């Protein structure tokens, strides 16, 4: 039985990384003869609580390293604080000669690296080079990490999604759905502005998520007089998410950078077509004119695309819906995903 110690966000932290972590915790590892233990190193709270939580995590990790003797430390990592927490834990792992696998999620990791000081860049490169593998979410992210150092041992393993029994059907109500955190790089402000210019005033935009831009976005909706057309739902549970997917024509994600968003994979698993910008490895899941469309975050182009798609007919939409589901089943099934992960241990 191989022993793996996994660290990352607490599952209650909102976002795509936690969604992946939950899938790891729910998977039946015993069938692969793997014993996986998880110690969260981060919670969403104030800095003092986060520091105390991390110190307690370090103690728990040290106990595992001494008494349980894992063979692999599996790190779910993003950038900034996530990197430095992972790096500190890796120093302990190296003392005990435990190999490290990094599962890189951060959509802004390369940009963050480029803006770091030369001394910090050296630490980042060394950490990535010392790891057995750095898991990246697709070909575009593989290229970005190789630009940091071509010797980094990357492994392309795209995110997976549980394929539900249900597939959604055409809904006469025209509504678009945004799922995700509300921060600047997601361009939700431009999406709201575009909705102001849509010709069909019966179209609804459902925004499910929360973040530091929430209050400003609410003010923008009020100032533009869109209260009845742009609806904020905050963070929602799985049941509420499925209900919103059922009621939607398209998922829309106009981000300026991404990895391979779980929101897109969850949407296509139910057969929902997607509108998204061509960033990160989104084109692995969104094939233009087959199961969705590539859009620009430019306001004029975004408005034009939304106006066109408001008039899509049922036959065309249903074809894209079926294609979304097929892509999810063929490329993003959990069975293939965890088979690839297991081989790394």
C-alpha positions in Angstrom: 0.0 0.0 0.0 1.5 3.3 -1.1 1.2 6.2 1.4 0.4 9.6 0.0 0.1 12.8 2.1 -1.9 15.5 0.3 -2.1 19.2 1.3 -4.1 22.1 -0.1 -7.0 24.3 0.7 -9.6 23.3 3.3 -12.6 21.9 1.2 -14.8 24.7 2.6 -12.7 27.3 0.8 -14.8 28.4 -2.3 -13.3 27.9 -5.7 -12.1 25.4 -8.3 -9.2 24.1 -6.3 -11.4 23.0 -3.5 -13.7 21.3 -6.0 -10.8 19.2 -7.2 -9.7 18.4 -3.6 -13.2 17.2 -2.7 -13.0 14.8 -5.7 -9.7 13.5 -4.5 -11.2 12.9 -1.0 -14.3 11.1 -2.4 -12.3 8.8 -4.7 -11.9 5.1 -3.6 -8.1 5.0 -3.5 -8.0 1.6 -1.8 -8.8 0.0 -5.1 -5.5 1.4 -6.4 -3.7 0.3 -3.3 -3.0 3.8 -2.2 -3.6 5.2 1.3 -4.2 9.0 1.0 -4.2 11.3 4.0 -5.2 14.9 3.6 -4.1 17.9 5.8 -5.5 21.3 4.8 -3.0 24.1 5.1 -5.3 27.1 4.3 -8.7 28.4 5.4 -10.6 31.5 4.3 -10.3 33.8 7.3 -8.3 36.8 8.6 -4.5 36.7 8.6 -4.1 35.8 12.3 -6.5 32.8 12.0 -4.8 31.7 8.8 -1.4 31.8 10.4 -2.5 29.8 13.5 -4.2 27.3 11.2 -1.1 26.9 9.1 1.1 26.3 12.2 -1.2 23.6 13.4 -1.1 22.1 9.9 2.7 22.1 10.0 2.6 20.2 13.3 0.1 17.6 11.8 2.3 17.2 8.7 5.4 16.7 10.9 3.6 14.0 12.8 2.7 12.2 9.6 6.2 12.5 8.2 7.7 11.0 11.4 5.2 8.3 12.2 3.3 7.5 9.0 6.2 7.8 6.6 4.5 8.7 3.4 6.3 8.1 0.2 4.8 11.1 -1.7 3.8 14.6 -0.7 1.0 15.7 -3.1 0.6 19.5 -3.2 -2.4 21.3 -4.6 -0.8 24.7 -5.3 -1.7 28.1 -6.8 0.5 31.2 -6.5 1.5 33.9 -3.9 0.7 32.6 -0.4 -0.2 29.2 -1.7 3.3 28.8 -3.2 5.1 29.8 -0.1 3.0 27.5 2.1 3.8 24.6 -0.2 7.5 25.5 -0.3 7.8 25.6 3.5 6.1 22.2 3.7 8.4 20.8 1.0 11.4 21.7 3.1 10.1 19.4 5.8 9.4 16.7 3.2 12.9 16.8 1.8 14.4 16.2 5.3 12.4 12.9 5.4 13.3 12.2 1.8 9.7 12.3 0.6 9.1 12.9 -3.1 7.0 15.8 -4.1 4.3 16.1 -6.8 2.8 19.5 -7.4 -0.7 19.9 -8.9 -0.6 23.4 -10.2 -3.9 25.2 -10.4 -3.0 28.9 -10.4 -4.2 30.7 -13.5 -1.9 33.6 -12.8 1.1 31.6 -11.8 3.4 32.5 -14.7 2.4 36.2 -14.5 3.1 36.2 -10.8 6.5 34.5 -11.4 7.5 37.1 -14.0 6.8 39.9 -11.5 8.7 38.3 -8.6 12.2 39.4 -7.7 15.2 37.5 -9.1 15.9 35.8 -5.7 12.2 34.7 -5.4 12.3 33.4 -9.0 15.3 31.3 -8.1 13.4 29.8 -5.2 10.4 29.0 -7.4 12.5 27.4 -10.1 14.4 25.3 -7.6 11.2 24.1 -6.0 9.6 23.1 -9.4 12.8 21.4 -10.5 13.1 19.4 -7.3 9.6 18.0 -7.7 9.1 14.5 -9.2 6.3 16.0 -11.4 4.5 19.3 -11.9 1.0 18.5 -13.0 -0.4 21.1 -15.5 -3.9 21.4 -16.8 -3.2 21.4 -20.5 -0.8 22.1 -23.4 -0.9 25.9 -23.0 0.0 25.6 -19.4 2.7 23.1 -20.2 4.3 25.7 -22.5 4.1 28.4 -19.8 5.8 26.3 -17.2 8.5 25.2 -19.6 9.3 28.9 -20.2 10.3 29.1 -16.6 12.7 26.3 -17.0 12.7 23.7 -19.8 14.0 21.0 -17.3 10.9 21.1 -15.2 9.2 17.6 -15.3 5.7 18.5 -16.3 2.8 16.1 -16.7 -0.4 17.1 -18.5 -3.4 15.9 -16.7 -6.6 17.9 -17.4 -9.2 18.3 -14.7 -12.0 15.8 -14.6 -15.7 16.0 -13.7 -18.3 13.5 -12.5 -20.7 12.8 -15.4 -24.3 13.0 -14.1 -27.1 10.8 -15.3 -29.1 13.9 -16.3 -28.6 16.0 -19.4 -30.4 19.4 -19.6 -32.9 20.3 -22.2 -33.9 23.5 -24.1 -35.4 26.1 -22.0 -37.7 28.8 -23.4 -36.3 31.4 -21.0 -33.2 33.1 -22.3 -30.7 33.2 -19.5 -26.9 33.2 -19.2 -25.0 31.8 -16.3 -21.7 32.9 -14.7 -20.2 30.6 -12.1 -17.1 31.7 -10.2 -15.3 34.1 -7.9 -16.0 37.8 -8.4 -12.6 39.3 -8.9 -11.1 41.7 -11.5 -9.5 39.1 -13.8 -12.9 37.4 -14.4 -14.2 40.5 -16.3 -17.7 40.3 -14.7 -17.9 44.1 -14.8 -17.6 44.0 -18.6 -20.2 41.3 -18.8 -22.6 43.4 -16.9 -22.0 46.4 -19.1 -22.6 44.2 -22.2 -25.9 43.2 -20.8 -27.0 46.8 -20.6 -26.7 46.9 -24.4 -28.5 43.7 -25.3 -31.4 44.3 -27.6 -33.7 41.8 -25.9 -34.6 43.2 -22.5 -36.0 39.9 -21.3 -32.6 38.2 -21.1 -31.4 37.2 -17.6 -27.9 37.0 -16.3 -27.5 34.8 -13.2 -24.2 35.4 -11.3 -23.3 32.6 -8.8 -20.3 33.4 -6.7 -18.7 35.8 -4.4 -15.5 37.8 -4.1 -13.8 41.1 -3.3 -15.6 42.8 -6.3 -19.1 41.7 -5.1 -20.2 45.1 -3.7 -18.8 47.1 -6.6 -20.6 44.8 -9.1 -23.9 45.1 -7.2 -23.5 48.9 -7.3 -22.8 48.8 -11.1 -26.0 46.7 -11.6 -28.1 49.3 -9.7 -26.5 52.3 -11.4 -27.2 50.7 -14.9 -30.8 49.9 -13.9 -30.3 46.1 -14.4 -31.7 44.9 -11.0 -34.4 42.7 -12.5 -32.1 41.3 -15.3 -28.8 40.6 -13.4 -29.4 38.4 -10.4 -26.7 37.7 -7.8 -27.0 34.4 -6.0 -23.8 34.4 -3.9 -22.0 31.1 -3.3 -24.5 28.3 -3.9 -24.6 24.6 -3.1 -24.6 21.7 -5.6 -28.4 21.5 -5.8 -28.8 25.2 -6.5 -26.0 25.0 -9.1 -27.7 22.2 -11.0 -31.0 24.2 -10.9 -29.3 27.2 -12.4 -27.6 25.1 -15.1 -31.0 23.6 -16.0 -32.4 27.1 -16.5 -29.6 28.4 -18.6 -28.9 28.6 -22.4 -25.1 29.2 -22.0 -22.4 29.3 -19.3 -20.4 32.5 -19.9 -16.8 33.1 -18.7 -15.1 36.2 -20.1 -11.9 35.9 -18.0 -8.6 37.5 -18.9 -6.7 34.3 -17.7 -7.6 30.8 -16.6 -6.3 27.3 -16.3 -9.0 24.8 -17.1 -12.0 26.0 -15.1 -14.1 23.5 -13.2 -17.1 25.7 -13.8 -16.8 24.9 -17.6 -16.3 21.1 -17.0 -19.4 21.0 -14.6 -21.5 22.9 -17.2 -20.6 20.7 -20.2 -21.1 17.5 -18.1 -24.8 18.5 -18.0 -24.8 19.4 -21.7 -24.7 23.2 -21.3 -22.9 25.0 -24.2 -20.3 27.6 -23.2 -19.1 31.0 -24.1 -15.5 31.7 -23.0 -12.4 33.6 -23.8 -9.5 31.8 -25.4 -7.2 31.8 -22.4 -5.3 29.0 -20.6 -6.5 25.6 -21.8 -10.2 26.4 -22.3 -10.1 25.3 -25.9 -9.6 21.7 -24.6 -13.3 21.9 -23.4 -14.9 24.6 -25.6 -14.6 23.8 -29.3 -15.9 26.8 -31.4 -19.2 26.2 -33.2 -19.3 22.7 -31.8 -20.3 23.1 -28.1 -19.9 26.8 -27.7 -18.1 29.9 -28.8 -14.9 31.7 -28.1 -15.6 35.3 -27.1 -13.5 38.4 -26.5 -13.5 40.5 -23.3 -13.8 43.5 -25.6 -17.1 45.2 -24.7 -18.3 45.7 -28.3 -17.5 42.2 -29.4 -19.0 40.7 -26.2 -22.2 42.7 -26.7 -22.4 41.6 -30.4 -21.9 37.9 -29.5 -24.6 38.0 -26.8 -27.1 39.6 -29.1 -26.5 37.0 -31.8 -26.8 34.1 -29.3 -30.0 35.4 -27.8 -31.6 34.4 -31.1 -30.2 30.9 -31.4 -32.8 28.3 -32.4 -33.6 25.1 -30.4 -32.2 22.7 -33.0 -28.8 24.4 -33.1 -28.7 24.7 -29.3 -29.6 21.0 -28.8 -26.8 19.9 -31.2 -24.3 22.0 -29.1 -25.7 20.6 -25.9 -25.2 17.0 -27.0 -21.7 17.9 -28.1 -20.9 19.4 -24.7 -21.9 16.2 -23.0 -19.9 14.0 -25.4 -16.8 16.1 -24.9 -17.2 15.8 -21.1 -17.6 12.0 -21.3 -14.7 11.5 -23.7 -12.1 13.9 -22.4 -12.9 14.6 -18.8 -14.2 11.4 -17.1 -13.0 10.8 -13.6 -12.1 7.2 -14.3 -9.3 8.1 -16.8 -8.3 11.1 -14.6 -7.6 9.1 -11.4 -6.0 6.3 -13.4 -3.4 8.8 -14.7 -3.0 10.3 -11.2 -2.5 6.8 -9.6 0.3 6.0 -12.0 2.4 9.0 -10.7 2.5 7.4 -7.2 
